[in-house]
Amino acid sequence: MINPYFIIIKAEPTSAAINAQDIDGANVNIWVMETDMVNADTAARSHILGYGWIPRETRFAGEVTEELISSLDEIERRNYEEAVLSGISATFYGWTKAKHPEGFFEYRPLGPALDAGKEGMN
């Protein structure tokens, strides 16, 4: 049976990561539809690698509950819904190498996964 899992993984960008030259790291919130936690963690780490980031420390991992879903903000609700439709979705919450004032926030797209579009090339 497929279940939704929510995982937060600390990750670091590589030189291949799109739009991350000044990023020092990120907490990646990942929603995964999988059969168990081991497969969910494997899928989450693979997804991060697909964007040119190195997954490091798992900060949270668990099965999704109704309580969690009811507490989601708009961004995470869309991520959860995307995962239900496509199997996996993630948001990278990064911090820059530069110092910024308290409360500074910048949204930037990471671009497509590094292997996007290659599935039709075989």
Buried (B, 14 or more C-beta within 10 A) or exposed (E): EEEBBBBBBBBBBEEEBBEBEEBEBBBBBBBBBBEEBEBBBEBBBEBBBBBBBBBBEEEEBEEBEEEBBEEBEEEBEBBBBBBBEEBBBBBBEBEBEEEEEEEEEEEEEBEEBBEEEEEEEE
